[in-house]
Amino acid sequence: MGDDAAQARVAAKVLTQAELVGVALPCLCEFVWVLRKVYRLRTGDIAAAIRALLAADNVRMNRPAVEAGLAMLEANGDFADGVIAYEGHWLGGEAFVSFDKQAVALLTAAGQPARLL
């Protein structure tokens, strides 16, 4: 975010000079949470930041899971719920199951099997 100029310079240097930057899904979920709750960024700005990372030549992520998270985020849901639903399906789960009414409604509206507990 650049709120600490010295840290921002170090981070930018490391990211641009690294041959490969692997970004784990839990890291992205935390990234989205911090941007939303701490910095109060708009959904579109958060999605743009993630898409910029996806576009970087030296960044590797689980792209299908990230896209699922982005779809959920851009539907005014929680990025992490989209990632969790994707990964659960990838692991062989038949449906996303949650107490979260909004997550279940958004996934169902997107044609994904989901069930409210």
Steps between C-alpha positions, in 0.01 A plus 500: 500500500801725532407620848858420604721631222812305602313170519325572170834550325643177643188301412488639145866419447461143625188438291639644178844339529384153604508235232188344646251621760263232626186636663314248714122512523493577875729796429256635241204451734684700765600761239136551402389517864761765583420708192129486579496533879812700579541720192129505408567459129212453262435156354605611152833628627566177689416292192727722289788446743459122480471508122821705484675227698353234269634690199856527632735272308683382811198433724350152536166428664232236485327695225168308492462541877588869478248549218235329715584736785484799268162389364365483854659834594360672192154362584531689833596188689809390684811414300591224747159332457559477125845350558364255757216391271740447210751305705229286660369408156856433377551265794189305402234667708152495355374830641610803697333482840486799731303697757573810289174583321659749262779263393253219433266732308781641284643159419156359421427800275828427319385143435723335759364242741469655844294423807410713799529330836 
